[in-house]
Amino acid sequence: MKQITRSSYAVTLGEVITVEVVATKVGNFVTFVVDGVQQPPTGTSPSLTFQFNITAPPGNIHFSMVDCFFPNAAPSDARYDVFITGSLGGGRVQASDILKKDLVHRRGFDFHSM
């Protein structure tokens, strides 16, 4: 996997993508969707983790979305940090931060199969 921008990634057919959402001062109120299908978490501790396989042939794209919720009781500095890792290298990259004060609590990511 290679990060193109904070929301776009070059990936390889068959690669396993791991999306990790680290909650700070808030619970794990997160959903993750790939190509319109909600993904179940593959881990919950110490952070919420999701995985999916790149099945799009070269030249095609997987579209995904992380959606977060902040309860009213969460402090104003509550946040979620999103990290993405590919099984074929490229390291763990910070994809986004989602702050309680943000107007929108979701981030979209696209994975371009090469």
Secondary structure as UniProt FT lines:
FT   STRAND          2..3
FT   STRAND          8..11
FT   TURN            13..14
FT   STRAND          16..24
FT   STRAND          30..34
FT   TURN            35..36
FT   STRAND          37..38
FT   STRAND          48..53
FT   TURN            58..59
FT   STRAND          61..68
FT   TURN            72..73
FT   TURN            76..77
FT   STRAND          79..86
FT   TURN            87..88
FT   STRAND          92..99
FT   TURN            100..101
FT   STRAND          106..113
//
